[in-house]
Amino acid sequence: MSVQNFQVFRLRYAGKFEACEDCETPERLLEYFSVVSILAIYIAREKRLYIWVGSKASDSLKNYIAHVRAIFSRDLPELRVIRNITIECKFENPDFFESLDATQTGISKEQLHEYIEYQETKLLPVISKIDTLKKEADELFLSKDYLGAIEASKKIIALAEGIDDKAIIHDQEDFINEARNREREIHIEKLKQEMSSIEHEVAILAKEHQFNTALLRLDKTLKLLEGEVFAEEKARFETKKQEILENKEIYETVSNQIIKLEEKITVYQEQGFLNIALSDCQKLIALAEEHKREEIKNKYMSLWEELKHKIATEEAHKKEQSRELMDKAKELTNVLEVDDNVLPLVDEFSVSDILGNLSSDVNLMLEQIGSLLDEHRVEIKNEITNKMVLKSTSGEVIEHDKLIDVTKTSEEKEDLRYIVQSGIENPYDDLLEEAIITDLIPYNFEITNIVLEGEVVKELPDKTLTKEGIELKWQLQNVPPKKKIEIDYNLRRRVSRTIIFILEGMLKIIKTHSNLETLQLEGLFEAKMPFNNAYGQALEGLVVEDIIPLYYINFIKKPQDIFPADQQESRNGEIIKWNIGSIKESGTLEYNYRLLEIYKHEELKIKVNNLCKKIMELLEKGEPAACLPIYNEVINNLEEYQS
């Protein structure tokens, strides 16, 4: 029989048969029989196909046995098969060997089995390891872990090279090639699925106007497609990219306007300027509605409602807090003489919580209570808080706040008047439709007068007494472009007082401020600060502390029967502390301070010193009678400030 009538094929892992060359001799033919191989032996004369299955052939190869006839018809249509017979290694029938023998290159049953036994016994340790690895590789292959299968197959090749088994090496090289092809197919399929997902993702991003993110995703995808045969997909993605670039350019102007408004709204919220945030929110809603940005519109409609609620809540809380403070202040009307535009504050604590066990010794107890002053002393501030909201006729809104230091009118003259300048300047080129200015002045300053645009204000604007001070609100309309409006507050420091006492196991702390009453003499003032026990029972642990403002010389006119427990200078003025102890029911303590501006005190000192010099000169001349009128003048000058 010619060679063409006898052909041997090795089944590959790709499901194809590969022709085995050089099978003319029994020795060469025998080399193709391996425990790991599946061979197809075609006998042309009989049109018979034998499928020989090695004892260690992998399941991946065995899966193709049922489809051998179809594979031959597809790949080798010139080889007509009438009958195909599958035979297992060592279980070959006699016809198989007779057919091989008829080809003149045949091998006997003994030769084949001896060769197979050699593989299974002589090389048993290696074959056993190879068998274990083949099972592992086959399981990984079937589970589609092709990379793991390749690694296992490489180990098999290394073992096969050690025993010079070319059949196993060839088999595993084929296995690796097929595993790589399968892995590549998975990779390609994964890429296609990912591209479909990316295309969907990009479409959503573009719909949501997230153009930069969409373009970035497209660029990454296009780079991913380089080197792959995805011409159609790549062209589609390039077209999509161009569409998004065009849409981005059209969308950009409106997007920038939205971004700017969003940034402003965020900043104003963080700064607590809720009214201006609300105004910009309305602008953004109108813009979004005009350009059909429903998601933006819905988002800021929600925020608009939230801001309205928050503003209303804050206003309600502020009013409730003010009401509570006013109610507490009303309770003090029979206890203190409260000046206009002053809101006394009252704190209450449990004695045991804040002081623990009080000493039974009165002096020690008063020291314990007095120690609270460091933390609970009446607050003295040296700046006012200025807030303003400006709204132009074009719809622009500005809102900001700042602290303004309270400074003396004149350093040279030691003038103790203080001035703070508030107001606004229209920064726009169009009319300022409305300006709202809110100034918060601490209670330790009395407003002596207000000058608006050079005119003295006869009546205060809308005012609110808050915990922090008196709040004055000015509303101005139709302010011309670049127009500056000034509001000058003339202020004078008040005497600030802290009162601490025990009532029914509670520690009460009262904080208040008192005006300086102007007397006839220039620079001379009086502060009358009585304390009435109107609580219906005796009070214990009474400590009173007054802070006399800076730049005054003070004289204690009342009380005259007790002395201060302590007097010391501080950065806010002289602190005078009175440890009273107890006060009977309906008892009253009169406090009366005479304050002389320090520059007037210096003038008085100079005047008295000059008069005293004259007296000394007259005495040295031996003219005592002439001293008497001058002496009376000194007495009169001093008595003027004491009467």
SVG drawing of the C-alpha trace seen along z (x, -y; Angstrom):
<svg xmlns="http://www.w3.org/2000/svg" viewBox="-41 -139 57 149">
<polyline fill="none" stroke="black" stroke-width="0.4" points="0.0,0.0 1.3,-3.5 1.9,-6.1 -1.2,-8.0 -3.3,-4.9 -1.9,-5.0 -2.1,-8.2 -1.7,-9.0 -3.1,-12.1 -2.6,-13.5 -5.7,-15.1 -4.9,-18.6 -6.5,-20.5 -8.0,-22.9 -10.2,-20.0 -8.3,-19.5 -6.2,-16.7 -2.5,-17.3 -0.8,-14.9 2.1,-12.9 5.1,-13.0 7.7,-10.2 5.6,-7.2 7.3,-4.9 9.0,-2.7 7.6,-0.9 10.1,-2.7 9.0,-6.1 5.3,-5.1 5.8,-3.8 7.1,-7.1 3.7,-8.7 2.0,-6.3 2.0,-8.0 0.0,-7.4 -1.1,-11.0 -2.1,-11.1 -5.1,-10.4 -4.3,-9.3 -6.5,-8.9 -5.2,-6.2 -6.8,-6.2 -6.6,-3.0 -7.5,-4.2 -8.0,-0.7 -10.7,0.0 -11.9,-3.6 -11.6,-2.8 -10.6,-5.3 -9.2,-4.0 -9.2,-6.4 -6.5,-5.2 -6.8,-6.7 -3.8,-6.8 -4.3,-5.7 -3.4,-9.1 -5.1,-11.2 -6.7,-14.3 -10.4,-14.8 -10.0,-17.9 -8.9,-15.7 -11.4,-12.9 -14.3,-15.4 -13.6,-15.5 -13.9,-11.7 -17.6,-11.9 -17.1,-14.5 -14.3,-12.8 -16.4,-11.9 -17.7,-15.5 -14.1,-16.9 -12.9,-14.7 -15.7,-15.7 -15.0,-19.4 -11.2,-19.4 -10.3,-16.4 -13.2,-16.0 -11.0,-14.1 -10.7,-11.2 -13.8,-9.2 -14.7,-7.3 -17.1,-4.4 -16.4,-3.2 -14.6,-4.7 -13.6,-2.6 -12.4,-3.9 -9.9,-1.7 -8.4,-2.1 -4.7,-1.7 -3.8,2.0 -7.3,3.0 -6.8,2.9 -8.6,5.6 -6.7,7.9 -8.2,6.0 -6.2,2.9 -2.9,4.7 -3.8,6.5 -4.7,3.2 -1.3,1.7 0.6,4.8 -1.0,4.5 0.6,1.1 4.1,2.6 4.9,0.1 2.8,1.9 3.7,2.6 2.8,5.7 0.7,5.9 3.7,6.9 5.8,4.0 3.1,1.5 2.3,2.9 6.0,3.2 6.5,-0.5 3.4,-1.5 4.6,0.5 8.0,-1.1 6.3,-4.5 4.1,-3.3 6.7,-1.3 10.2,-2.4 9.2,-6.0 6.5,-5.5 7.6,-8.1 7.8,-10.8 4.7,-9.6 2.9,-9.7 3.9,-13.3 3.0,-14.1 -0.4,-12.3 -1.1,-14.4 -0.1,-17.6 -2.2,-16.6 -5.3,-16.1 -4.6,-19.5 -4.0,-21.1 -7.1,-19.5 -9.3,-20.6 -8.0,-24.1 -8.6,-24.0 -12.1,-22.8 -12.8,-25.4 -11.5,-28.0 -8.6,-29.0 -6.3,-28.9 -3.4,-30.8 -3.3,-28.3 -3.5,-25.4 -0.6,-26.8 1.6,-27.0 0.8,-23.3 1.5,-22.3 4.9,-24.0 5.8,-21.9 4.7,-18.8 7.0,-19.8 9.9,-20.3 9.3,-16.7 8.9,-15.3 12.2,-16.9 13.9,-15.1 12.9,-11.7 13.2,-12.9 9.5,-12.1 8.9,-14.1 5.3,-12.9 4.4,-14.4 6.3,-17.6 4.6,-17.9 1.2,-17.2 1.7,-19.8 3.0,-22.4 -0.2,-21.9 -2.1,-22.1 -0.4,-25.4 -1.1,-26.9 -4.8,-26.0 -5.0,-27.3 -3.4,-30.6 -5.9,-30.8 -8.8,-30.1 -7.5,-32.8 -7.1,-35.2 -10.7,-34.5 -11.9,-35.1 -9.9,-38.3 -11.4,-39.4 -14.9,-38.5 -14.3,-40.3 -13.1,-43.4 -16.2,-43.3 -18.4,-43.0 -16.5,-45.8 -16.8,-48.0 -20.5,-47.4 -20.6,-48.4 -18.3,-51.4 -20.5,-52.5 -23.5,-52.4 -21.6,-54.1 -20.4,-56.9 -23.9,-57.4 -25.2,-57.9 -22.3,-60.2 -23.0,-62.3 -26.7,-62.4 -25.8,-63.6 -23.5,-66.2 -20.4,-64.7 -18.4,-65.3 -14.9,-65.3 -15.4,-62.0 -17.0,-60.5 -14.1,-61.7 -11.5,-60.4 -13.3,-57.0 -13.4,-57.0 -9.7,-57.9 -8.8,-55.0 -10.9,-52.6 -9.4,-53.7 -5.9,-53.0 -7.1,-49.6 -8.2,-48.8 -4.8,-49.5 -3.2,-46.3 -6.5,-44.4 -8.6,-43.7 -11.5,-45.9 -11.7,-48.2 -15.5,-48.5 -15.6,-49.2 -12.8,-51.6 -14.4,-53.6 -17.7,-53.7 -15.9,-55.0 -14.0,-57.7 -17.4,-58.9 -18.9,-58.9 -15.9,-61.0 -16.4,-63.6 -20.1,-63.9 -19.3,-64.4 -16.7,-67.0 -19.2,-68.9 -21.9,-68.6 -19.4,-69.7 -18.6,-72.9 -22.3,-73.8 -22.9,-72.9 -19.9,-74.7 -21.2,-78.2 -24.3,-77.1 -22.3,-74.6 -19.8,-77.3 -22.7,-79.5 -24.1,-76.6 -20.8,-75.8 -20.2,-79.4 -23.6,-79.6 -23.1,-76.2 -19.8,-77.3 -21.3,-80.6 -24.2,-78.8 -21.8,-76.4 -19.6,-79.2 -22.5,-81.2 -23.9,-78.2 -20.6,-77.6 -20.3,-81.2 -23.9,-81.2 -25.2,-83.7 -28.4,-81.7 -30.5,-84.6 -28.0,-85.2 -27.7,-81.4 -31.4,-81.3 -31.3,-84.1 -28.6,-82.4 -30.6,-79.2 -33.5,-80.8 -31.2,-82.0 -29.9,-78.5 -33.3,-77.0 -34.4,-79.5 -31.2,-78.8 -31.7,-75.0 -35.4,-75.3 -34.5,-77.5 -31.9,-74.9 -33.9,-71.8 -31.5,-70.6 -34.1,-68.8 -31.6,-67.1 -30.1,-70.4 -33.5,-72.0 -34.8,-69.3 -31.7,-69.3 -31.8,-73.0 -35.6,-73.1 -35.0,-70.7 -32.1,-72.9 -34.3,-76.0 -37.0,-74.4 -34.3,-73.3 -32.8,-76.8 -36.2,-78.4 -36.9,-76.0 -33.5,-76.5 -33.9,-80.3 -37.3,-80.1 -36.1,-77.7 -33.1,-80.0 -35.4,-83.0 -37.8,-81.1 -35.0,-79.9 -33.6,-83.4 -37.0,-84.8 -37.5,-82.1 -34.0,-82.7 -34.7,-86.4 -38.1,-85.8 -36.5,-83.6 -33.8,-86.2 -36.3,-88.9 -38.4,-86.9 -35.4,-86.3 -34.5,-90.0 -38.0,-91.0 -37.5,-88.9 -34.6,-91.3 -36.6,-94.5 -37.1,-94.5 -33.5,-93.4 -31.5,-95.8 -31.9,-99.2 -31.6,-98.2 -30.7,-100.9 -32.3,-101.2 -30.8,-99.0 -29.2,-96.6 -30.3,-93.0 -29.1,-91.4 -28.1,-87.8 -28.8,-85.1 -27.1,-81.7 -28.1,-79.1 -26.1,-76.1 -26.5,-73.5 -24.2,-74.4 -23.1,-70.8 -22.3,-70.4 -20.2,-73.5 -18.6,-73.9 -19.0,-70.5 -19.0,-70.9 -19.2,-74.4 -17.0,-75.4 -18.9,-76.2 -16.5,-79.0 -18.0,-82.2 -14.8,-83.6 -13.7,-80.4 -17.1,-80.0 -16.9,-83.4 -13.5,-82.6 -14.9,-79.5 -17.7,-81.4 -15.5,-84.2 -13.2,-81.8 -16.0,-81.3 -15.5,-84.8 -12.5,-83.8 -14.7,-81.6 -18.1,-83.3 -17.2,-87.0 -19.3,-89.4 -17.9,-89.6 -16.4,-92.7 -15.9,-93.1 -14.0,-95.7 -15.5,-95.2 -18.8,-95.3 -20.1,-92.7 -21.2,-94.2 -23.2,-92.2 -24.6,-93.4 -26.7,-92.2 -26.6,-94.2 -28.9,-93.5 -28.6,-95.3 -31.4,-95.9 -29.7,-93.4 -30.2,-90.7 -26.6,-90.5 -26.4,-89.9 -23.4,-90.4 -23.5,-89.3 -20.6,-89.4 -19.8,-90.1 -16.8,-91.6 -15.6,-92.7 -14.9,-96.4 -12.7,-97.5 -14.0,-100.1 -11.4,-102.9 -11.2,-106.2 -12.1,-109.4 -8.8,-111.1 -5.6,-109.6 -4.0,-113.0 -6.7,-114.5 -7.4,-111.4 -11.0,-111.8 -13.0,-108.9 -15.6,-109.0 -15.4,-106.0 -16.5,-105.9 -17.3,-103.1 -18.0,-103.7 -20.4,-101.3 -22.2,-101.7 -22.0,-100.5 -20.6,-101.5 -22.5,-100.5 -19.9,-98.4 -22.2,-98.1 -22.5,-100.2 -26.3,-100.1 -28.7,-101.1 -28.6,-99.2 -32.1,-98.1 -31.8,-97.3 -29.1,-97.2 -29.6,-95.6 -27.0,-96.5 -27.0,-94.8 -24.6,-96.0 -24.2,-94.1 -22.9,-96.4 -21.8,-94.7 -23.6,-95.8 -20.4,-97.2 -20.8,-100.2 -23.6,-102.8 -24.7,-104.4 -24.6,-108.1 -25.7,-109.1 -25.7,-108.0 -24.9,-110.1 -26.2,-108.9 -24.9,-110.8 -23.9,-113.7 -27.3,-114.0 -27.9,-112.9 -30.4,-110.1 -33.2,-111.0 -34.7,-107.5 -32.9,-104.1 -33.7,-101.8 -35.2,-98.4 -33.4,-96.9 -33.2,-93.6 -31.7,-92.8 -29.7,-89.6 -27.5,-87.6 -24.4,-89.1 -25.5,-92.8 -28.0,-95.2 -28.6,-94.5 -29.5,-97.4 -30.8,-96.8 -30.8,-99.5 -32.7,-99.1 -31.7,-101.4 -33.3,-101.5 -32.2,-102.8 -28.6,-103.6 -26.9,-105.2 -24.0,-103.5 -20.7,-103.8 -22.5,-105.8 -21.0,-105.5 -23.3,-105.8 -21.7,-106.2 -23.2,-105.4 -21.2,-106.6 -21.8,-105.3 -20.6,-107.4 -20.1,-105.2 -19.1,-105.4 -18.0,-102.5 -20.3,-101.2 -19.5,-99.8 -19.8,-96.0 -21.0,-94.0 -21.2,-90.3 -23.3,-89.2 -23.2,-85.7 -25.3,-84.3 -27.0,-81.1 -30.7,-80.7 -32.5,-77.5 -29.5,-75.3 -28.9,-77.0 -26.0,-79.3 -27.3,-82.4 -24.9,-84.5 -26.2,-87.8 -24.3,-89.8 -25.2,-93.3 -23.9,-96.8 -24.7,-100.3 -24.5,-103.7 -22.4,-106.5 -24.5,-109.5 -23.0,-112.8 -22.6,-115.4 -22.3,-119.2 -18.5,-119.2 -16.9,-118.2 -15.3,-114.8 -17.2,-113.8 -19.6,-110.9 -21.6,-108.9 -22.7,-105.2 -25.5,-104.2 -25.9,-100.5 -28.3,-99.3 -29.0,-95.6 -32.3,-94.7 -33.1,-91.3 -36.5,-90.8 -36.4,-87.0 -38.6,-86.7 -35.8,-85.2 -32.3,-85.8 -29.5,-85.3 -26.2,-83.6 -22.8,-83.6 -23.3,-87.0 -20.3,-88.3 -20.4,-91.4 -17.7,-92.4 -17.7,-95.7 -15.3,-96.6 -14.7,-100.3 -13.8,-101.2 -10.2,-102.2 -9.0,-105.8 -11.2,-106.8 -10.2,-107.7 -13.0,-106.3 -14.2,-107.2 -16.4,-104.9 -19.2,-107.0 -21.3,-104.0 -21.3,-101.8 -19.4,-103.6 -19.7,-101.0 -17.9,-98.2 -14.7,-97.9 -13.9,-96.1 -12.5,-92.6 -10.1,-93.2 -9.2,-95.9 -6.9,-95.2 -6.1,-96.6 -6.9,-94.5 -6.8,-95.1 -10.5,-96.1 -10.2,-98.4 -10.2,-98.3 -11.9,-95.3 -13.6,-96.0 -14.8,-92.9 -17.2,-92.9 -17.6,-89.9 -21.0,-90.6 -21.8,-87.1 -25.5,-87.3 -28.3,-89.8 -31.6,-89.7 -35.0,-89.5 -35.9,-92.8 -32.4,-94.2 -30.8,-96.7 -27.2,-97.4 -26.4,-100.8 -23.4,-101.1 -22.4,-104.6 -19.2,-105.3 -17.9,-108.7 -15.7,-108.5 -13.4,-111.2 -11.8,-111.1 -8.1,-110.6 -7.2,-113.7 -9.5,-115.9 -7.8,-114.3 -4.4,-115.3 -5.7,-118.9 -7.0,-119.0 -3.6,-117.8 -1.8,-120.5 -4.2,-123.2 -4.0,-122.2 -0.2,-121.8 0.1,-125.3 -2.1,-126.7 -0.1,-124.9 3.1,-126.3 1.6,-129.8 0.7,-129.1 4.3,-127.9 5.7,-131.0 3.5,-133.3 4.4,-131.4 8.1,-131.8 7.5,-135.6 5.8,-135.7 2.4,-136.4 0.1,-133.7 -3.0,-135.8 -2.7,-135.9 -2.6,-132.1 -6.1,-131.7 -8.1,-132.7 -5.9,-130.4 -6.3,-127.6 -10.1,-128.0 -9.8,-127.8 -8.0,-124.5 -10.7,-123.2 -13.5,-124.4 -11.9,-122.7 -11.6,-119.4 -15.1,-119.6 -16.6,-120.2 -15.6,-116.6 -16.8,-115.1 -20.2,-116.8"/>
</svg>
